[in-house]
Amino acid sequence: MTLVKVLALVLGSVWFFPVSCASTLFAGIFVIAHLDAREVARGDQVHWGFSIVVEPGEKGQPFRSVSLFDLPRFRESGGTYSFLMSKPSGRIDVNDYTHLSYRVLENQGAAQVIEVEDKDDDRTVWSRYRATHTEVMPLASRMFYFGYMFGALPFAFGTALVLYGAGRFLRRRLRAKAS
């Protein structure tokens, strides 16, 4: 069997349509997440779930998380805190589906570059920022969100239709040649 016959058989198969649609949808989610990465240096605004880690933590935890958008209110509340992390990494597991972790990517003594991963069952947000003892400067953020599936769905369906149509076209052409 030639390659064209195999392609016509596979692409034009009714069973291949859902497989190609699901595969393209899966890949599309990662493409959208990659395209939605944001860098402050390019003028992008960071994602809404941007998190900052602060020491000391609450309720016996080694650190806690503060949203970038809640930071002014956090500073007004007073208390002693530091945006510099004393350990190179840390993790708090809230439950089976939710955790907060950080890694110090660069440590220059009075300043650190920190990446925070805030994950729950719906989304994961990676926040990267430069921190001093009392200041935070956002650098970048990435997000992986199940809702990206809805953005990828039209492209997945369209790709599956094009592949199916190409297979049907090849089958008709091969049948016409055979007759």
CORWO-V775357 format. One record per backbone hydrogen bond with DSSP energy under -0.5 kcal/mol. CO is the residue of the C=O (numbers start at 1). NH is the residue of the N-H. Records with the same first field share a line. If there is no record, write none. Layout:
CO = NH  NH
This chain:
2 = 6
3 = 7
4 = 8
5 = 9
6 = 10
7 = 11
8 = 12
10 = 13
13 = 16  17
14 = 18
15 = 19
16 = 20
17 = 21
18 = 22
19 = 23
20 = 24
21 = 25
22 = 26
23 = 27
24 = 28
25 = 29
26 = 30
27 = 31
28 = 32
29 = 33
30 = 34
31 = 35
32 = 36
34 = 37
38 = 141
39 = 42  44
40 = 43
47 = 50
50 = 68
52 = 66
54 = 64
55 = 82
58 = 61
61 = 57
64 = 54
66 = 52
67 = 70  71
68 = 71
70 = 74
71 = 75
72 = 76
73 = 77
75 = 78
82 = 55
88 = 104
90 = 102
92 = 94  100
98 = 94  95
99 = 119
100 = 92
101 = 117
102 = 90
103 = 105  115
106 = 113
108 = 110
111 = 108
112 = 114  131
113 = 105  106
114 = 129
115 = 103
116 = 118  127
117 = 101  119
118 = 125
119 = 99
122 = 146
123 = 120
124 = 144
125 = 118  127
126 = 142
127 = 116
128 = 139  140
129 = 114
130 = 137
131 = 112
133 = 83
135 = 132
137 = 130
139 = 40  41
140 = 128
141 = 38
142 = 126
144 = 124
145 = 148
146 = 149
147 = 150  151
148 = 152
149 = 153
150 = 154
152 = 156
153 = 157
154 = 158
155 = 159
156 = 160
157 = 161
158 = 162
159 = 163
160 = 164
161 = 165
162 = 166
163 = 167
164 = 168
165 = 169
166 = 170
167 = 171
168 = 172
169 = 173
170 = 174
171 = 175
172 = 176
173 = 177
174 = 178
175 = 179
